[in-house]
Amino acid sequence: QVQLVESGGGLVQAGGSLRLSCAASGSVSSLYVMGWYRQVPGEQRELVVSLASNGTTNYADFVKGRFTISTDNAKNTFYLQMNSLKPEDTAVYSCYYRHFQYLFWGPGTQVTVSS
């Protein structure tokens, strides 16, 4: 069983930066895919970035060069560094962890970018 919780969301002006955190607890596997999705109310959830245990990353085109995923193994935490934020980045950001058929989600954190 894995539990995830996000933090670090908030209100920021366009061009600013935020760092989201996803803290994991429970037994985590050495084989996984984890990352971040975002969702605007009434719209489909979209992938922001994924990170596999082999080191492979996949970034959505709309965040390439602006967002970076990273991990802190000592804290069992991974992050999403968001720079050069745009109003269209406004969404609820959720972290996830997948191991084979098992999928876990955090409750999400709101990011609002003002113009």
Sine and cosine of phi, psi and omega as CSV:
sin_phi,cos_phi,sin_psi,cos_psi,sin_omega,cos_omega
0.00,0.00,0.76,-0.65,0.02,-1.00
-0.85,-0.52,0.70,-0.71,0.08,-1.00
-0.87,-0.49,0.66,-0.75,-0.03,-1.00
-0.80,-0.60,0.59,-0.81,0.11,-0.99
-0.58,-0.81,0.74,-0.67,-0.01,-1.00
-1.00,-0.07,0.39,-0.92,0.14,-0.99
-0.43,-0.90,0.22,-0.98,0.09,-1.00
0.97,-0.24,-0.08,1.00,0.04,-1.00
-0.95,0.31,0.17,-0.98,0.00,-1.00
0.31,-0.95,-0.28,-0.96,-0.02,-1.00
-0.98,-0.21,0.76,-0.66,0.00,-1.00
-0.60,-0.80,0.50,-0.87,0.05,-1.00
-0.98,0.18,0.44,-0.90,0.07,-1.00
-0.81,0.59,0.69,-0.73,-0.07,-1.00
1.00,-0.02,-0.19,0.98,-0.01,-1.00
-1.00,0.09,-0.12,-0.99,-0.08,-1.00
-0.73,-0.69,0.47,-0.88,0.15,-0.99
-0.62,-0.79,0.45,-0.89,0.16,-0.99
-0.84,-0.54,0.89,-0.45,0.06,-1.00
-1.00,0.00,0.58,-0.81,0.03,-1.00
-0.87,-0.48,0.55,-0.83,0.11,-0.99
-0.77,-0.64,0.95,-0.32,-0.01,-1.00
-1.00,-0.08,0.78,-0.63,-0.04,-1.00
-0.95,-0.32,0.57,-0.82,0.12,-0.99
-0.67,-0.75,0.31,-0.95,-0.07,-1.00
0.99,-0.11,-0.13,-0.99,-0.05,-1.00
-1.00,0.06,0.91,-0.41,0.01,-1.00
-0.97,-0.23,0.52,-0.85,-0.06,-1.00
-1.00,-0.01,0.33,-0.94,0.12,-0.99
-0.98,0.19,-0.22,0.98,0.07,-1.00
-0.90,-0.44,0.85,-0.53,-0.11,-0.99
-0.29,-0.96,0.23,-0.97,0.32,-0.95
-0.78,-0.63,0.74,-0.67,0.06,-1.00
-0.67,-0.74,0.26,-0.96,0.02,-1.00
0.24,-0.97,-0.46,-0.89,-0.12,-0.99
-0.72,-0.70,0.67,-0.74,0.22,-0.98
-0.90,-0.43,0.28,-0.96,0.15,-0.99
-0.66,-0.75,0.41,-0.91,-0.05,-1.00
-0.51,-0.86,0.75,-0.66,0.15,-0.99
-1.00,-0.07,0.67,-0.75,0.02,-1.00
-0.79,0.61,0.75,-0.66,-0.01,-1.00
1.00,0.10,-0.05,1.00,0.00,-1.00
-0.88,-0.47,0.26,-0.97,-0.01,-1.00
-0.96,0.27,0.62,-0.79,0.08,-1.00
-0.90,0.44,0.65,-0.76,-0.02,-1.00
-0.80,-0.60,0.59,-0.81,0.00,-1.00
-0.96,0.29,0.73,-0.68,0.10,-1.00
-1.00,-0.10,-0.80,0.60,0.01,-1.00
-0.35,-0.94,0.55,-0.84,0.14,-0.99
-0.82,-0.57,0.49,-0.87,0.04,-1.00
-0.70,-0.71,0.86,-0.52,0.04,-1.00
-0.99,-0.10,0.33,-0.94,-0.05,-1.00
-0.92,0.40,-0.30,0.95,0.09,-1.00
-0.99,0.12,0.05,1.00,0.04,-1.00
1.00,-0.09,-0.09,1.00,-0.03,-1.00
-0.95,0.32,0.76,-0.64,0.08,-1.00
-0.89,-0.45,0.53,-0.85,0.10,-0.99
-0.71,-0.70,0.89,-0.46,0.02,-1.00
-0.96,-0.27,0.63,-0.78,0.16,-0.99
-0.90,0.43,0.54,-0.84,-0.04,-1.00
-0.85,0.53,-0.56,0.83,-0.10,-1.00
-0.97,0.26,-0.10,0.99,0.04,-1.00
-0.86,-0.51,-0.07,1.00,-0.02,-1.00
-0.86,0.52,0.74,-0.67,-0.02,-1.00
1.00,0.09,-0.13,0.99,-0.01,-1.00
-0.88,-0.47,-0.62,0.78,-0.06,-1.00
-0.94,-0.34,0.53,-0.85,0.02,-1.00
-0.64,-0.77,0.73,-0.68,0.10,-1.00
-0.99,-0.11,0.61,-0.79,0.03,-1.00
-0.51,-0.86,0.23,-0.97,-0.04,-1.00
-0.75,-0.66,0.43,-0.90,0.14,-0.99
-0.76,-0.65,0.99,-0.11,-0.10,-0.99
-0.90,0.44,-0.57,0.82,-0.01,-1.00
-0.89,0.46,-0.51,0.86,-0.01,-1.00
-0.98,-0.18,0.02,1.00,-0.07,-1.00
0.78,0.63,0.74,0.68,-0.11,-0.99
-0.69,-0.72,0.60,-0.80,0.19,-0.98
-0.79,-0.61,0.33,-0.94,-0.24,-0.97
-0.76,-0.65,0.35,-0.94,0.21,-0.98
-0.79,-0.61,0.96,-0.29,0.09,-1.00
-1.00,0.09,0.85,-0.53,-0.07,-1.00
-0.89,-0.46,0.90,-0.44,0.03,-1.00
-0.89,-0.45,0.29,-0.96,0.03,-1.00
0.77,0.64,0.75,0.66,-0.09,-1.00
-0.92,0.40,0.56,-0.83,-0.01,-1.00
-0.87,-0.49,0.42,-0.91,0.05,-1.00
-0.82,0.57,-0.55,0.83,0.00,-1.00
-0.95,0.32,-0.12,0.99,0.13,-0.99
-0.98,0.19,-0.14,0.99,0.00,-1.00
-0.86,0.50,0.83,-0.56,-0.06,-1.00
-0.04,-1.00,0.14,-0.99,0.23,-0.97
-1.00,0.00,0.83,-0.56,-0.02,-1.00
-0.98,-0.22,0.79,-0.62,-0.03,-1.00
-0.83,-0.55,0.69,-0.72,0.10,-0.99
-1.00,-0.06,0.42,-0.91,-0.01,-1.00
-0.61,-0.79,0.34,-0.94,0.04,-1.00
-0.62,-0.79,0.78,-0.62,0.00,-1.00
-0.81,-0.58,0.74,-0.67,0.12,-0.99
-0.71,-0.70,0.96,-0.30,-0.09,-1.00
0.78,0.63,-0.84,-0.55,-0.05,-1.00
-0.99,0.14,-0.02,1.00,-0.05,-1.00
-1.00,-0.08,0.76,-0.65,-0.03,-1.00
-0.72,-0.69,0.77,-0.64,-0.03,-1.00
-0.80,-0.60,0.58,-0.82,-0.03,-1.00
-0.77,-0.63,0.54,-0.84,0.25,-0.97
-0.99,0.11,0.21,-0.98,-0.03,-1.00
-0.97,0.26,-0.25,0.97,0.04,-1.00
0.99,-0.16,0.42,-0.91,0.07,-1.00
-0.68,-0.74,0.68,-0.74,-0.09,-1.00
-0.99,0.15,0.75,-0.66,0.15,-0.99
-0.88,-0.48,0.83,-0.56,0.03,-1.00
-0.83,-0.56,0.81,-0.58,-0.02,-1.00
-0.91,-0.42,0.88,-0.48,-0.01,-1.00
-1.00,-0.02,0.47,-0.89,-0.03,-1.00
-0.99,0.13,0.00,0.00,0.00,0.00
